[in-house]
Amino acid sequence: MISAQDLIEKITSAATCDDCIVVVRDKTQANLRWAGSTLTTNGVIQERSVTVIAFVAVDGGMASGGVSRTDVSLSDVPKLLEEAIAAAKASGPADDYAPLATNVSIGDWSGAHVPTGPEVFSTFAPALGDMFSRSVADKIELFGYSEHTNETTWVGSKGGLRLRKDSPVGRVEMTGKSHDRSRSTWAGVETRDFKDVSVANIDAQIRQRLTWQGTKVDLPAGRYDTILPSGSVADLFTYMMWVSTARDAHEGQSVFSKKGGGTRIGEKLSNVSLQFFSDPDFKQLPASNFVATAVSSPFSSVFDNGQPIKRVDWLKDGVLQSLVQTRASAKLTNLDFTPIGENLVMSVDGASGTLEDLVKKVDNGLLLTTFWYIRMVDPNSLLLTGLTRDGVYHVKGGEVVGATNNFRWNDSPVSALSRIAHAGASEWTQPREWAGDMSNMAVPPLVIKDFNMSTVSPGS
């Protein structure tokens, strides 16, 4: 297979349009899957995606058009360019136009993609096997999978962009069931290389929660002081970021729209001194420092490829500081260009401790395992709905006293920001609903006052 770099050179040198950007992503992934405490499958996949974006001057401005393929040979290049140029001409002047970056080089352009493989599980797999043996002896069934992905992205252009980034990441998702599958719980872990994954910790967490489910406490729907593990916090605030574009807010179409016009930037949203930011230099979650996108959307623009990404404070000391911007929307809203980064970090000043420490601070409330099936109800307030899953626990006097029923909930992450009762230390965590979509989040577990459990759910 032709190298990504050579393919980009061939396409850009053959392009007859005003400019041409090529985005190539090479991805390898190793995975393990198991069911009933038995390994069922393992494998390695390799794939490539190629996007050719043509930029053509037309009456009224500059047009862009793109074509994507999963397998491209040199013989495909003329046809790809022809289709991309035709798409650009058909689209008309782009409303996200901004001058294209030229002659920018970042990363090891000439280096080959470094594939992952089954060797990444060399210490994890034996520990997993030991966990299987113990679970079978105790009549616990384990289901789940682990995967490790390395994706290399190259962005090259006729105008001299030569950009490269590598994104290695892995995760474990584990469901444990016991007592003839009448009890169920879940644990998830993010990792870079599986060297830091503690199977013993996963085992202990699953066993503790299955034990708690031995005592049942039926509770009605209502508002509860609710302890959200960091993964549930990640699920909520990932959704918040997905509706945080400045243009939508400026046009009165989001929870961040200001009554009477404009945005809510400058408004205090949290009752605590909360920081929420993206930073490519954050040591625990390093991320790309340049824009690389194959398509334009409210969150990114193909015209912004190669633009630098720096730290952006979304909330600072609980005050809304920024919303997601392309350069075109920044000009429209008269705000700074603030591209969304590849990581999100939340912390509460002075907060420390673990999820277990938060339990001790709650006199009467709920401890969740995960959210599930999160959907939008009202964009104006960012009211979301969803279900709890794999264990909801009743907390009394700072202790878990048993498991209760699942709930359907209705609440808003923006509203929840103003009802933070306690927070723990931030930690790299895995959202469950958005696992695989958002891998770089460090957030704390939180206690949210009066979280709205709207109805009892029969689901388990």
N, C-alpha and C positions, 0 to 999 in steps of 0.2 A: 504494500500500500504506500502511495506517495506520502511524504511527510506533510504535516500541516503547513510548515513554513514554505515548502516548495509549491504547494497548491495555492497558497495565498499569493505568492510571487507570480505564478502563472496567470491567475485570474486578474490581479490588479494591473499587470503589464499589458494584458490584452484588452482591458476596459477602454472603451471609446467615449464614455460619458464624462461629465465634468469632474466627478470624483466617484470612487467606489470603495466601500468598506467590506471586508470579508471577516466573518466571525467563524472560527472553527473550534469546536469543543470535542476533545477526545476524552472518553470516560471509560475506566475499568472499575469493575465492582466484584468483590468476593462476598459470598453469603452462606449462611447456615440456617436451616429451618428445622424445627422439631415439634413434635406433637406426642401427647401421652408419655412424656419423659423419654422419648426416643428420637434420635436424629433421623430426619426423613429425607432431606435433600441437602446438597451443597453444590456450589458451582461458581463459575467466574464468567462474567459477561464483558464484552468490549463493544463499544459503539462510538460512532462519530456523527456529529451534525455539522452541516456547513450552511451558512447563510451568506448570500451575496446581496448587498444593498447598493443600488445605483442612485446617484444624485444627478439630476438633469435640470438645467435652467429652462424654465417655461415662462410664458407670459404671466406676469404678476409675482414671480418669485422663483424659488427653488423647490423642486419636487423630489420625493424619495420613494423608492419601491424596492421591496425585498422578495427573495425567493429562498426557501430552505429545502435542503435535501439531507437524507441520512447516509447516503453513499455516493461519493462523487469521484469520477475518474477524469483524467485530462481530456478525454474525448467529450465529456459533458460540459466543459467550460464555455464554448461558444453559445450553446443553447441556454445555459444558466444566465449568462450576461444578456442575451437577447430578451429573456423573460423578465429579468430585473429591470432593464431599461424600459421595456413596454409597461411594466407595472408602475414605474415612476411617472411616465408620461400620462398614463391614465388617471393617476391620482390627483393631478393638479397641484397648485402651490401648497406647500406644507405649512400648517399653522404652527408647527413647533420648530420652525426654522431658526437656526443660530449658526454663526460661522463655524465651519468644521476645523478641528484641531489638525495641525500638520507637524510633521517631523518630531514626533514624540516617541521616545523609546523607554520602556519600563520592563524589567524582568529579563530572564535568561531566554531571549528570543530563539537562539539556535539549539537549545537543549531539547532532547526528546522527552515525550511524555513518560513519566515513571509509573508503570502499571502496578496496581495492587494484586494480591493473590492470596491463596489459602494460608500462606505462611504468616499472615498477619494474626491468625487465630492460634498461633503455636502455644501460647500459655493459657489463652482463654478456653480453648476447646477441652483440654484435660480437666480443668476446674469445672467446666460445665458438665462433663461426664460424671464427675464425683457428685455434683448436685443432683443429677438424674438418679444415681444409685441411692442416695439418701431419700429422695422423694418417693421412689418406688417402695422403699421399706416402710415409709410412713403414710402410704396411700395418698400421696399428693401427686397430681398430674400437672406437668408443666408444658406449656405451649408457647411458641414464640419464634423469633428469628434474630439474627445478628447480620449486619452487613457493614462492609467497609468500602468506601468509594474514593477514588482519586480522579478528579476532573481537571484537565488542563484546558485553559481557554487562551486562544491566540486571537488578537484583533490587528489586522493589517489593512492599510489603505493605499490608494494611489497617491495620496498626499503625504505619505511618509509615516503613518502610524505603525509602530512595531511594539505591540503590547502583549505581555504574557503573564498569566497568573495560574497558580495551582491551588486546588481546594481539596485537601484530604480530610475526610470526616467519617466517623463510624457511629453505629448505635446498636443498642440491645433493647428489645422489647420482650417482656416476659409476663405471661399470665399464669397464675397458679390456681388450681382448683382442688377442692378436697371434699370429703364426706359425700361421695357419689355426685360430685359436681354441684352440690347445693351451696357451696361457698366459692367465691371467686375474687381474686385481687390481681393487681398489675404493678409492674415496676419498669422503669425505663431509664437508660443511661446514655449519654453522649460521650464520645471519645475521639481522639485523633488517630490512635494507633493500637488500641486495646491493651496497652501495657499498664494503664491505670484503672482498668475495670476490675472491681472487686466482686467476684461471683459470691463470695461469702456474705457481703453486705446485701446483695440482691436476695439471697436465700433467707437471710434473717428478716428482711423487710416483709417478704411474702409470708413467711411462717407467722410473724407477729400479727399480721392483719387477718390471716385465716383463723388464728386463735381468737382474736377479738370477735369474730363473727359467730363464735359459739354462744354468745349471749345476744338475744334479739330484743330490741326496744322499738316499738312502733311509735312514730311521731307524726303529727299532722303537718300539713303545709303551713307556711308562715315565714316570717323573717327571723333569721338566726344569725348570731355571731358565728362566722364561718371561717375555719382555718383552711386556706388554700395552699397546697404544696406548691413549690416553685414551678412545677410543670403546668399546673392549672393557671397560675399567674401568667406564664408564658403564653398559654393558649388565648387568654383574654386580651393581652396587650399586643400580641401579633395581629389580632383582628383589628384592634384600634389603629395600628400603624397602616393597615391595608385600606383604611378610609381617611387617611390623614394628608391627602394632597391639598396643596394650597389653592390650586385653581378651583376645585370643588367648593372649598370653604369660601373663597372670594365670591363665587357665583351663588352662594346661599344654599348649597346642596349638601351640607354635612353638619355633623355635630360641632364642628369647629367654625361654623359661620356665626358672625356677630349679628345680633338683631339690629336692623337698620343699615346693614351693609358692612363689608370687610370681614376680617377674621378675628378670632378670639386671642390672637397672639398678644401676650402681655397680661392675660388673665390668670389669676391663681386658681388652679384646678384641684390641688391636693391640700389636705388638712395637715400634712407633715412635710418636712423638708426633704422632698424626693427628687432624685436626679435620674434622668432617663436620656441616654445619649447613644450615638453611634461613633465609633472611633477606630480607624484602621490600625492604629498603633496600640490598641488595648492588648496587653501581653497575653492574657488568658485566651482571647479569641481573636487572633490576628486575622485581618481581612484585607481585601484588595484596596489599593489607594487610587484607583482610576475607574471611570465609568466604562462598562463593557455591556452593551445590550444589542440584541439582534432585531428588536422591534420597538416601535414607539408606543407608549401607553401614558396614562396620567402620571405614572411614577418615573418614567425615563423616556429619553428621546434618542433616536439614532444619531441625531446631530450632536449629541453630547459625548459620543464615544471619545475616550482619551482625556476627558476633563478630569482634573484632580478631585479626589474625595478626601475631605478632611473631617476632623471631629465636628459633629453637629449635636448641640444640646437641644433635644426635643422638649424636655421640661427641665428647668433649673430651679432648685429650691421650691419645687411644686408649681412653678409658673410656666405656662406654655411659651416656649421661646421660638420654635420653628415648626414649619410644616414642609412636607416633601415638595421639592421644586425641580423642574427642568429650567434651563436658562430662559426658554421662551415664556414659561409661566411666571418666572421671577420678574421678567420685564412687564408682564401684564399686571401682576399684583403689587409691583414696586417693593418687593421683598428680596432678601438675599437668595442666591442660588444655593440650595441645600439638597443635594442628591441623597437618596436613601442609600445607606451603607449596607454591608453584608453582616453586621453584627448589631445587637441591641443590648444595652447594659442598663439595669435599673438598680438603684440602691436608695436606702433611707438613712439619712445622717444619724449616727449614733446607734444604729441597729446592729444587733449581733445575735449569735445563737442559731440553733437548728429548728427544724420543724417540731421536734420533741419539746424544745424549750417553749415554743409558742403554745403547745397544748397545756402546759402548766399555768399559762396566764389566762386561760378561758374558764370562767366559772360555769357557764351553761351554753353549749353551742354544738357545732358540727365540725368534724374533720373529714375532708374529702380525699378521695384517691385521685380521680380524674374527672374532667368534663368530657362530654361526647356529643356529637351531632350539633355543633354550634351553628346557629343561623341568625340572620338579621331580622328584626321585627320592625324597627323604626329608625331610619338613618338620621333623622333630625336630633334624636337623643342618643343614638347608638345603642338602643335597647336590643339586647341579644336574648336568644332563648337557647336552651340546650338541656341535656340530661346529665345526671351524675351516673357514674358507672364503676363497677368493681369495688364497691365498698364505701359506705357512708357511715361514720361512727359518731356516737353520742358522747360528748365530753361533759362531765360534771365535776366541779371542784378541781379542775386541772388534771383530770384523769379520763382516759377512755373507759367507759363503763359497758360498752357493747356496740353492736352494729344496728343501724336502723334501716328503714326502707330507702329506696332511691327516690329522687325528685326530678320533676321538670322545673327549671329555674328561669326567671326573667329578670335580667339586670343589665346594667351598662358599665363597661370598664371606666368610662369617664366619670360617671357618678361614683363608682367604687373608689376612685382616687380620693374623694372627699370623705371617705368613711373608713380610713385605715386606723385600726385600733392598736395593732402591734405589727412589727416586722422583724424578720430574722436577717441573717447575713446573706448576701448575694452569692449565688452559685451557678455554675454552668449547668443548664438543665435541658431536659427534653420535653417539649410540648407533646401531648398525645394526639390531639386532633390534627395538628399541623406538623407532625413528625415527618421529616423528609423535606418539608417546605421551608422550615426555619430551624437551622441547626446551630446557629451561633447566638444564643441568648444566655445572659447571666442575670438572673433576677432573684429576689428574696421570696421565701414563703411569707404570706401575709394573713392577718386576721382582718376580715372585712365585717364591719358592724351591719346588722340588719340586711344581710344578703337575702334576696327574695326567692325562697323556694315556693313556687307558685302552686304546684299540685304534687300529689304523691304519684310516683311512677311505678307501674308494676314490673318494669324491667329490672334485670339483675346485672 
